[in-house]
Amino acid sequence: MDIAALSVAYSLSQVQTDASIQVLKKVMDTTETNSAEMLDMLVPPSATLGSNVDVSV
């Protein structure tokens, strides 16, 4: 291979790597947003839950 072909191959490889990194960053941002929304949807337990215990012998 000559130098020009190697340069083109390297540039193409670099572009593909950069694109993959950008897609990965977008996926990570989306996952973080979805996780935060799921945590917001969780309902806190009732304050009186577990305060009374029925015991019979």
N, CA, C and O atoms as CSV, one atom per row, in Angstrom:
chain,resi,resn,atom,element,x,y,z
A,1,MET,N,N,0.838,-1.183,0.000
A,1,MET,CA,C,0.000,0.000,0.000
A,1,MET,C,C,0.882,1.244,0.000
A,1,MET,O,O,1.962,1.271,0.590
A,2,ASP,N,N,0.403,2.228,-0.653
A,2,ASP,CA,C,1.154,3.475,-0.648
A,2,ASP,C,C,0.670,4.374,0.492
A,2,ASP,O,O,-0.315,4.064,1.162
A,3,ILE,N,N,1.349,5.455,0.695
A,3,ILE,CA,C,1.066,6.347,1.818
A,3,ILE,C,C,-0.321,6.970,1.702
A,3,ILE,O,O,-1.005,7.137,2.711
A,4,ALA,N,N,-0.739,7.309,0.511
A,4,ALA,CA,C,-2.057,7.925,0.322
A,4,ALA,C,C,-3.166,6.958,0.719
A,4,ALA,O,O,-4.126,7.352,1.381
A,5,ALA,N,N,-3.039,5.701,0.320
A,5,ALA,CA,C,-4.054,4.704,0.664
A,5,ALA,C,C,-4.087,4.466,2.168
A,5,ALA,O,O,-5.161,4.315,2.751
A,6,LEU,N,N,-2.928,4.432,2.793
A,6,LEU,CA,C,-2.879,4.271,4.245
A,6,LEU,C,C,-3.514,5.461,4.952
A,6,LEU,O,O,-4.202,5.298,5.960
A,7,SER,N,N,-3.285,6.643,4.427
A,7,SER,CA,C,-3.872,7.844,5.012
A,7,SER,C,C,-5.392,7.815,4.919
A,7,SER,O,O,-6.086,8.163,5.875
A,8,VAL,N,N,-5.904,7.402,3.769
A,8,VAL,CA,C,-7.357,7.310,3.585
A,8,VAL,C,C,-7.939,6.259,4.520
A,8,VAL,O,O,-8.978,6.489,5.139
A,9,ALA,N,N,-7.284,5.114,4.628
A,9,ALA,CA,C,-7.765,4.045,5.504
A,9,ALA,C,C,-7.766,4.502,6.963
A,9,ALA,O,O,-8.707,4.220,7.705
A,10,TYR,N,N,-6.717,5.202,7.366
A,10,TYR,CA,C,-6.647,5.710,8.738
A,10,TYR,C,C,-7.745,6.737,9.000
A,10,TYR,O,O,-8.382,6.713,10.053
A,11,SER,N,N,-7.965,7.630,8.053
A,11,SER,CA,C,-9.005,8.649,8.217
A,11,SER,C,C,-10.384,8.011,8.323
A,11,SER,O,O,-11.195,8.420,9.154
A,12,LEU,N,N,-10.653,7.021,7.493
A,12,LEU,CA,C,-11.932,6.327,7.541
A,12,LEU,C,C,-12.109,5.631,8.883
A,12,LEU,O,O,-13.186,5.673,9.478
A,13,SER,N,N,-11.058,4.998,9.349
A,13,SER,CA,C,-11.109,4.332,10.647
A,13,SER,C,C,-11.376,5.333,11.763
A,13,SER,O,O,-12.155,5.055,12.675
A,14,GLN,N,N,-10.743,6.478,11.696
A,14,GLN,CA,C,-10.928,7.514,12.719
A,14,GLN,C,C,-12.358,8.051,12.701
A,14,GLN,O,O,-12.943,8.286,13.758
A,15,VAL,N,N,-12.920,8.245,11.515
A,15,VAL,CA,C,-14.302,8.727,11.402
A,15,VAL,C,C,-15.262,7.699,11.989
A,15,VAL,O,O,-16.194,8.062,12.707
A,16,GLN,N,N,-15.045,6.426,11.693
A,16,GLN,CA,C,-15.909,5.379,12.233
A,16,GLN,C,C,-15.818,5.326,13.756
A,16,GLN,O,O,-16.829,5.160,14.438
A,17,THR,N,N,-14.617,5.467,14.278
A,17,THR,CA,C,-14.432,5.460,15.726
A,17,THR,C,C,-15.133,6.652,16.365
A,17,THR,O,O,-15.805,6.507,17.386
A,18,ASP,N,N,-14.978,7.819,15.773
A,18,ASP,CA,C,-15.633,9.020,16.300
A,18,ASP,C,C,-17.154,8.878,16.276
A,18,ASP,O,O,-17.830,9.281,17.223
A,19,ALA,N,N,-17.690,8.311,15.206
A,19,ALA,CA,C,-19.135,8.110,15.102
A,19,ALA,C,C,-19.615,7.124,16.162
A,19,ALA,O,O,-20.659,7.336,16.779
A,20,SER,N,N,-18.870,6.066,16.374
A,20,SER,CA,C,-19.241,5.079,17.392
A,20,SER,C,C,-19.245,5.699,18.781
A,20,SER,O,O,-20.128,5.412,19.589
A,21,ILE,N,N,-18.280,6.534,19.057
A,21,ILE,CA,C,-18.209,7.191,20.362
A,21,ILE,C,C,-19.397,8.128,20.550
A,21,ILE,O,O,-19.972,8.185,21.637
A,22,GLN,N,N,-19.769,8.859,19.511
A,22,GLN,CA,C,-20.912,9.768,19.611
A,22,GLN,C,C,-22.212,9.002,19.855
A,22,GLN,O,O,-23.053,9.436,20.642
A,23,VAL,N,N,-22.375,7.863,19.179
A,23,VAL,CA,C,-23.574,7.044,19.386
A,23,VAL,C,C,-23.592,6.517,20.815
A,23,VAL,O,O,-24.639,6.525,21.463
A,24,LEU,N,N,-22.456,6.065,21.307
A,24,LEU,CA,C,-22.372,5.559,22.672
A,24,LEU,C,C,-22.706,6.646,23.685
A,24,LEU,O,O,-23.404,6.380,24.664
A,25,LYS,N,N,-22.223,7.857,23.469
A,25,LYS,CA,C,-22.539,8.964,24.371
A,25,LYS,C,C,-24.037,9.250,24.380
A,25,LYS,O,O,-24.615,9.517,25.433
A,26,LYS,N,N,-24.665,9.193,23.203
A,26,LYS,CA,C,-26.107,9.440,23.116
A,26,LYS,C,C,-26.884,8.358,23.863
A,26,LYS,O,O,-27.855,8.653,24.560
A,27,VAL,N,N,-26.455,7.114,23.717
A,27,VAL,CA,C,-27.110,6.008,24.424
A,27,VAL,C,C,-26.964,6.189,25.932
A,27,VAL,O,O,-27.915,5.964,26.681
A,28,MET,N,N,-25.786,6.589,26.375
A,28,MET,CA,C,-25.565,6.800,27.806
A,28,MET,C,C,-26.440,7.930,28.342
A,28,MET,O,O,-26.986,7.816,29.440
A,29,ASP,N,N,-26.579,9.012,27.588
A,29,ASP,CA,C,-27.439,10.124,28.004
A,29,ASP,C,C,-28.898,9.689,28.078
A,29,ASP,O,O,-29.608,10.040,29.020
A,30,THR,N,N,-29.342,8.928,27.088
A,30,THR,CA,C,-30.719,8.445,27.067
A,30,THR,C,C,-30.979,7.515,28.242
A,30,THR,O,O,-32.028,7.596,28.881
A,31,THR,N,N,-30.030,6.634,28.526
A,31,THR,CA,C,-30.169,5.709,29.643
A,31,THR,C,C,-30.229,6.466,30.967
A,31,THR,O,O,-31.016,6.119,31.848
A,32,GLU,N,N,-29.408,7.486,31.104
A,32,GLU,CA,C,-29.419,8.288,32.331
A,32,GLU,C,C,-30.761,8.992,32.507
A,32,GLU,O,O,-31.301,9.040,33.613
A,33,THR,N,N,-31.294,9.534,31.426
A,33,THR,CA,C,-32.590,10.211,31.482
A,33,THR,C,C,-33.697,9.232,31.847
A,33,THR,O,O,-34.543,9.533,32.690
A,34,ASN,N,N,-33.693,8.062,31.214
A,34,ASN,CA,C,-34.719,7.058,31.507
A,34,ASN,C,C,-34.636,6.593,32.956
A,34,ASN,O,O,-35.664,6.403,33.606
A,35,SER,N,N,-33.434,6.413,33.460
A,35,SER,CA,C,-33.264,5.978,34.848
A,35,SER,C,C,-33.792,7.033,35.814
A,35,SER,O,O,-34.460,6.706,36.794
A,36,ALA,N,N,-33.493,8.284,35.536
A,36,ALA,CA,C,-33.975,9.364,36.400
A,36,ALA,C,C,-35.499,9.431,36.386
A,36,ALA,O,O,-36.119,9.653,37.426
A,37,GLU,N,N,-36.101,9.243,35.223
A,37,GLU,CA,C,-37.564,9.272,35.133
A,37,GLU,C,C,-38.182,8.094,35.872
A,37,GLU,O,O,-39.224,8.245,36.511
A,38,MET,N,N,-37.558,6.928,35.795
A,38,MET,CA,C,-38.072,5.764,36.517
A,38,MET,C,C,-37.982,5.980,38.023
A,38,MET,O,O,-38.891,5.591,38.756
A,39,LEU,N,N,-36.908,6.591,38.492
A,39,LEU,CA,C,-36.784,6.874,39.921
A,39,LEU,C,C,-37.830,7.884,40.373
A,39,LEU,O,O,-38.337,7.792,41.491
A,40,ASP,N,N,-38.155,8.838,39.522
A,40,ASP,CA,C,-39.191,9.815,39.855
A,40,ASP,C,C,-40.570,9.172,39.923
A,40,ASP,O,O,-41.435,9.653,40.655
A,41,MET,N,N,-40.792,8.097,39.177
A,41,MET,CA,C,-42.088,7.432,39.166
A,41,MET,C,C,-42.320,6.569,40.402
A,41,MET,O,O,-43.459,6.211,40.702
A,42,LEU,N,N,-41.253,6.233,41.121
A,42,LEU,CA,C,-41.420,5.413,42.314
A,42,LEU,C,C,-42.226,6.172,43.357
A,42,LEU,O,O,-41.961,7.342,43.634
A,43,VAL,N,N,-43.206,5.497,43.928
A,43,VAL,CA,C,-44.058,6.109,44.937
A,43,VAL,C,C,-43.464,5.791,46.308
A,43,VAL,O,O,-43.198,4.627,46.605
A,44,PRO,N,N,-43.254,6.798,47.138
A,44,PRO,CA,C,-42.720,6.509,48.475
A,44,PRO,C,C,-43.746,5.736,49.302
A,44,PRO,O,O,-44.949,5.924,49.122
A,45,PRO,N,N,-43.292,4.883,50.191
A,45,PRO,CA,C,-44.238,4.105,50.997
A,45,PRO,C,C,-45.020,5.009,51.950
A,45,PRO,O,O,-44.581,6.104,52.300
A,46,SER,N,N,-46.169,4.526,52.350
A,46,SER,CA,C,-47.009,5.271,53.275
A,46,SER,C,C,-46.291,5.429,54.613
A,46,SER,O,O,-45.587,4.520,55.053
A,47,ALA,N,N,-46.466,6.572,55.252
A,47,ALA,CA,C,-45.791,6.838,56.531
A,47,ALA,C,C,-46.294,5.915,57.631
A,47,ALA,O,O,-45.564,5.628,58.580
A,48,THR,N,N,-47.535,5.448,57.513
A,48,THR,CA,C,-48.096,4.589,58.559
A,48,THR,C,C,-47.865,3.114,58.280
A,48,THR,O,O,-48.240,2.268,59.093
A,49,LEU,N,N,-47.271,2.798,57.179
A,49,LEU,CA,C,-47.054,1.399,56.824
A,49,LEU,C,C,-46.078,0.755,57.798
A,49,LEU,O,O,-44.947,1.216,57.958
A,50,GLY,N,N,-46.525,-0.317,58.448
A,50,GLY,CA,C,-45.668,-1.045,59.374
A,50,GLY,C,C,-45.674,-0.509,60.787
A,50,GLY,O,O,-44.940,-1.015,61.636
A,51,SER,N,N,-46.481,0.502,61.065
A,51,SER,CA,C,-46.500,1.060,62.420
A,51,SER,C,C,-47.350,0.222,63.369
A,51,SER,O,O,-47.135,0.267,64.580
A,52,ASN,N,N,-48.303,-0.537,62.852
A,52,ASN,CA,C,-49.145,-1.408,63.674
A,52,ASN,C,C,-48.864,-2.857,63.320
A,52,ASN,O,O,-48.815,-3.231,62.149
A,53,VAL,N,N,-48.680,-3.663,64.355
A,53,VAL,CA,C,-48.447,-5.087,64.145
A,53,VAL,C,C,-49.505,-5.843,64.937
A,53,VAL,O,O,-49.616,-5.669,66.150
A,54,ASP,N,N,-50.283,-6.682,64.255
A,54,ASP,CA,C,-51.286,-7.506,64.925
A,54,ASP,C,C,-50.624,-8.797,65.381
A,54,ASP,O,O,-50.075,-9.549,64.575
A,55,VAL,N,N,-50.684,-9.042,66.681
A,55,VAL,CA,C,-50.087,-10.255,67.239
A,55,VAL,C,C,-51.171,-10.988,68.010
A,55,VAL,O,O,-51.825,-10.410,68.877
A,56,SER,N,N,-51.356,-12.247,67.696
A,56,SER,CA,C,-52.311,-13.061,68.459
A,56,SER,C,C,-51.612,-14.337,68.894
A,56,SER,O,O,-50.844,-14.937,68.141
A,57,VAL,N,N,-51.896,-14.738,70.128
A,57,VAL,CA,C,-51.248,-15.935,70.676
A,57,VAL,C,C,-52.279,-16.998,70.891
A,57,VAL,O,O,-51.951,-18.093,71.348
